Amino acid sequence: MKKASDLAARVEMMAKRAKNNAKKQAESERQKLIQLPTWPGAVRGVPNGVLRSALFGIVRRGRRSYLERQELASVDGVKIIFSGPRLDQADLDVWEQCLHISRMNGLGNKIYFTAHSFLKGINRATGKSQHEWLKGAFARLSTSAVEITDGKKTYFGAMIHGGARDDATGQYFIEINPKIMALYGHDSWTGIEFEQRLALKSQPLAQWLHGFYSTHAKPYAYKVATLKELCGSEVQELFNFRTQLKKSAGQVAKITGWKIWIDDKDLLHVEK
């Protein structure tokens, strides 16, 4: 009886040790997680360098140009070298949503979702054509290679690490490269008001302006010609771009309450 009780005690002790070791291992794994900053559901956390450049630019409909290690227009202090098909504001919607659903689970982990839920999350229709468009957006983001330098920090790699899709169920998983954290310093990212961005859907220049000026607490005036370069507009004539800019600025002012105008020196001003 004593031997039996001793054996039972040893088994129980071993079980406790195994349980404690499992807890310690789980805690260690949680501590290893590299997580994005926490932001609420109503915003999208985006690195400032991305929004202060032509990385997600104003791209004409139709076949996109393919760039090979080309430096894109950006503000002072930011440098972006890009290879891949040009990315537009709709691609930015997708990238922002990828970051958003990854923020609580740790970068580098598999993040699961359905195409339907993802499209609903960025306020797009969920028909067949939109499912095909989403496949294209993920392909562009996973094959685009970037070098983004903001200050003294540089991230280089794909916009999303990769993923997989089950065509029978519409189930996806994606992974975000943990090294993207290089762009999420204390004051190097901005929480974009998502409902405001959605209100500017299908207005790419207005969306770009909204993102660009959201990164500035106290914006200073930019020349119209400078904004044309920074947003990556493919409009040839400056006067045509100026017309588009005035319209888009009015749309942004309407949904944000900002005061926006172009003065007689061709400078665009924003007062929040």
C-alpha positions as CSV (number, residue, x, y, z in Angstrom):
1,M,0.0,0.0,0.0
2,K,2.9,2.3,0.9
3,K,4.6,1.6,-2.5
4,A,1.3,2.4,-4.3
5,S,0.8,5.6,-2.4
6,D,4.4,6.7,-3.0
7,L,4.0,6.0,-6.7
8,A,0.7,8.0,-6.8
9,A,2.5,10.9,-5.0
10,R,5.4,10.8,-7.5
11,V,2.9,10.8,-10.4
12,E,1.0,13.7,-9.0
13,M,4.3,15.6,-8.4
14,M,5.4,14.9,-12.0
15,A,2.0,16.1,-13.3
16,K,2.3,19.3,-11.3
17,R,5.8,19.9,-12.6
18,A,4.7,19.4,-16.1
19,K,1.8,21.8,-15.7
20,N,4.1,24.4,-14.1
21,N,6.6,24.0,-16.9
22,A,3.9,24.3,-19.5
23,K,2.7,27.5,-17.8
24,K,6.3,28.9,-17.8
25,Q,6.8,28.0,-21.5
26,A,3.5,29.7,-22.4
27,E,4.4,32.8,-20.5
28,S,7.8,32.8,-22.1
29,E,6.2,32.6,-25.6
30,R,3.9,35.5,-24.7
31,Q,6.8,37.6,-23.6
32,K,8.5,36.8,-27.0
33,L,5.6,38.3,-28.9
34,I,6.4,41.5,-30.7
35,Q,3.3,43.5,-30.7
36,L,2.3,46.7,-32.4
37,P,1.3,49.7,-30.3
38,T,-2.3,49.4,-29.0
39,W,-4.9,51.6,-30.7
40,P,-8.7,51.5,-30.5
41,G,-11.0,50.0,-33.1
42,A,-12.0,53.4,-34.5
43,V,-8.5,54.2,-35.8
44,R,-5.8,52.6,-37.9
45,G,-2.2,52.9,-36.7
46,V,0.1,53.8,-39.6
47,P,3.8,54.8,-39.7
48,N,4.3,58.5,-40.5
49,G,6.9,57.8,-43.1
50,V,4.3,55.8,-45.2
51,L,1.8,58.6,-45.0
52,R,4.3,61.4,-45.7
53,S,5.3,60.0,-49.1
54,A,4.2,58.7,-52.5
55,L,4.4,55.1,-51.4
56,F,0.6,54.7,-51.6
57,G,0.1,57.3,-54.3
58,I,-2.5,58.6,-56.7
59,V,-2.4,56.1,-59.4
60,R,-4.4,56.2,-62.6
61,R,-6.8,53.4,-63.5
62,G,-5.5,50.7,-65.8
63,R,-2.1,49.0,-66.0
64,R,0.2,50.1,-63.3
65,S,3.9,50.9,-63.8
66,Y,6.5,48.7,-62.3
67,L,9.3,50.3,-60.4
68,E,12.8,48.9,-59.7
69,R,14.6,50.3,-56.7
70,Q,13.2,53.8,-57.3
71,E,13.3,56.5,-54.7
72,L,9.8,57.8,-54.1
73,A,9.0,61.4,-53.2
74,S,8.8,62.0,-49.4
75,V,9.2,64.7,-46.8
76,D,12.6,65.6,-45.3
77,G,13.8,62.9,-42.9
78,V,12.0,60.1,-44.7
79,K,13.5,58.1,-47.5
80,I,11.7,55.3,-49.4
81,I,13.2,53.0,-52.0
82,F,10.6,50.9,-53.7
83,S,10.5,47.9,-56.1
84,G,7.2,46.5,-57.4
85,P,3.9,47.6,-59.0
86,R,2.8,51.1,-57.9
87,L,0.5,51.0,-54.8
88,D,-2.6,53.2,-54.5
89,Q,-4.9,54.3,-51.7
90,A,-7.1,51.2,-52.0
91,D,-3.9,49.1,-51.3
92,L,-3.4,51.3,-48.3
93,D,-6.8,50.4,-47.0
94,V,-5.8,46.7,-47.2
95,W,-2.4,47.3,-45.6
96,E,-4.0,49.3,-42.8
97,Q,-6.5,46.6,-42.1
98,C,-3.8,43.9,-42.1
99,L,-1.9,45.9,-39.4
100,H,-5.2,46.5,-37.5
101,I,-6.1,42.8,-37.2
102,S,-2.5,41.9,-36.4
103,R,-2.1,44.4,-33.5
104,M,-3.4,42.2,-30.7
105,N,-1.9,38.9,-31.7
106,G,1.8,39.6,-32.1
107,L,3.7,40.2,-35.3
108,G,5.0,37.2,-37.2
109,N,2.0,35.1,-36.1
110,K,-0.6,33.8,-38.4
111,I,-3.7,36.0,-38.5
112,Y,-6.8,34.3,-39.7
113,F,-9.9,35.9,-41.3
114,T,-12.3,35.4,-44.2
115,A,-12.2,37.4,-47.4
116,H,-15.9,38.4,-46.7
117,S,-15.1,39.8,-43.2
118,F,-12.0,41.6,-44.4
119,L,-13.9,43.3,-47.3
120,K,-16.6,44.3,-44.9
121,G,-14.0,45.7,-42.5
122,I,-12.8,48.1,-45.2
123,N,-16.3,49.0,-46.3
124,R,-16.2,47.3,-49.7
125,A,-18.7,45.1,-51.5
126,T,-18.3,41.3,-51.1
127,G,-19.1,40.0,-54.6
128,K,-16.8,37.9,-56.8
129,S,-15.1,40.9,-58.4
130,Q,-14.1,42.3,-55.0
131,H,-12.8,38.9,-53.9
132,E,-10.6,38.9,-57.0
133,W,-9.5,42.5,-56.3
134,L,-8.5,41.5,-52.8
135,K,-6.4,38.7,-54.2
136,G,-4.6,41.3,-56.3
137,A,-4.1,43.7,-53.4
138,F,-2.5,40.9,-51.3
139,A,-0.3,39.9,-54.2
140,R,0.9,43.5,-54.7
141,L,1.6,44.0,-51.0
142,S,3.5,40.7,-50.6
143,T,5.6,41.2,-53.7
144,S,6.5,44.9,-53.2
145,A,9.9,45.4,-51.6
146,V,10.5,48.6,-49.7
147,E,13.2,50.3,-47.8
148,I,11.6,52.9,-45.5
149,T,13.9,55.1,-43.5
150,D,12.4,57.5,-41.0
151,G,15.0,59.3,-39.0
152,K,17.7,56.7,-38.1
153,K,15.4,53.7,-38.3
154,T,15.0,51.6,-41.5
155,Y,12.7,48.8,-42.4
156,F,13.3,46.7,-45.5
157,G,11.2,43.9,-46.7
158,A,7.7,43.2,-48.1
159,M,4.7,45.2,-47.0
160,I,3.2,41.9,-45.8
161,H,5.3,38.9,-45.0
162,G,3.0,36.4,-46.9
163,G,0.1,34.2,-46.2
164,A,-2.2,31.5,-47.6
165,R,-5.8,31.1,-48.8
166,D,-8.3,28.3,-48.9
167,D,-10.3,28.9,-52.1
168,A,-13.1,26.6,-51.0
169,T,-13.9,28.5,-47.8
170,G,-12.5,31.9,-48.5
171,Q,-10.3,31.6,-45.3
172,Y,-7.0,33.5,-45.3
173,F,-4.1,33.8,-43.0
174,I,-1.4,36.5,-43.3
175,E,1.8,37.3,-41.4
176,I,3.3,40.7,-40.8
177,N,7.1,41.0,-40.6
178,P,8.0,41.8,-36.9
179,K,10.8,44.0,-38.2
180,I,8.1,46.6,-39.2
181,M,8.3,47.7,-35.5
182,A,11.3,49.8,-36.6
183,L,8.7,52.3,-37.9
184,Y,6.6,52.4,-34.7
185,G,8.7,54.5,-32.5
186,H,7.3,56.8,-29.8
187,D,6.3,59.6,-32.2
188,S,6.7,58.0,-35.6
189,W,3.2,56.7,-36.2
190,T,-0.3,58.2,-36.3
191,G,-3.8,56.9,-35.5
192,I,-5.9,57.6,-38.5
193,E,-9.6,58.3,-37.9
194,F,-11.0,55.4,-39.8
195,E,-14.6,56.6,-40.3
196,Q,-13.2,59.9,-41.8
197,R,-11.1,57.9,-44.2
198,L,-14.1,55.7,-45.1
199,A,-16.1,58.9,-45.8
200,L,-13.5,59.8,-48.5
201,K,-13.8,56.4,-50.2
202,S,-13.1,56.5,-54.0
203,Q,-11.5,59.9,-53.6
204,P,-7.8,59.0,-53.6
205,L,-6.3,62.5,-53.4
206,A,-8.6,63.4,-50.6
207,Q,-7.6,60.2,-48.7
208,W,-4.0,61.0,-49.3
209,L,-4.4,64.5,-48.0
210,H,-6.3,63.2,-44.9
211,G,-3.5,60.7,-44.1
212,F,-0.7,63.2,-44.8
213,Y,-2.1,66.0,-42.6
214,S,-3.2,63.6,-39.9
215,T,0.5,63.1,-39.2
216,H,1.0,66.8,-38.5
217,A,-0.2,68.2,-35.2
218,K,0.4,71.7,-36.4
219,P,0.6,71.6,-40.2
220,Y,2.7,74.1,-42.1
221,A,2.1,75.3,-45.6
222,Y,3.2,73.3,-48.6
223,K,3.5,74.5,-52.2
224,V,0.9,72.9,-54.5
225,A,3.8,71.7,-56.7
226,T,5.4,70.0,-53.7
227,L,2.1,68.2,-52.8
228,K,1.8,67.1,-56.4
229,E,5.2,65.4,-56.1
230,L,4.6,64.0,-52.6
231,C,1.3,62.3,-53.4
232,G,2.7,60.7,-56.6
233,S,0.1,62.2,-58.8
234,E,0.3,61.2,-62.5
235,V,-1.5,64.3,-63.7
236,Q,0.9,66.1,-66.1
237,E,-0.2,69.8,-65.8
238,L,0.1,71.6,-62.5
239,F,-3.1,73.7,-63.1
240,N,-5.1,70.4,-63.5
241,F,-3.7,69.1,-60.3
242,R,-4.4,72.4,-58.5
243,T,-8.1,72.0,-59.6
244,Q,-8.2,68.5,-58.2
245,L,-6.4,69.6,-55.0
246,K,-8.9,72.3,-54.3
247,K,-11.8,69.9,-54.7
248,S,-10.2,67.2,-52.6
249,A,-9.2,69.7,-49.9
250,G,-12.8,70.8,-49.7
251,Q,-13.9,67.2,-49.2
252,V,-11.3,66.7,-46.4
253,A,-12.4,70.0,-44.7
254,K,-16.0,68.9,-44.8
255,I,-15.5,65.6,-43.0
256,T,-12.8,66.8,-40.5
257,G,-13.7,70.3,-39.7
258,W,-10.2,71.5,-40.7
259,K,-9.8,74.8,-42.4
260,I,-8.0,74.4,-45.7
261,W,-7.2,77.0,-48.4
262,I,-4.7,77.8,-51.1
263,D,-3.2,81.4,-50.9
264,D,-2.1,83.7,-53.7
265,K,1.5,82.3,-53.4
266,D,0.2,78.8,-54.3
267,L,0.7,77.5,-50.7
268,L,-1.9,75.1,-49.2
269,H,-2.6,75.9,-45.6
270,V,-4.3,73.6,-43.0
271,E,-5.6,74.7,-39.6
272,K,-7.0,72.0,-37.4
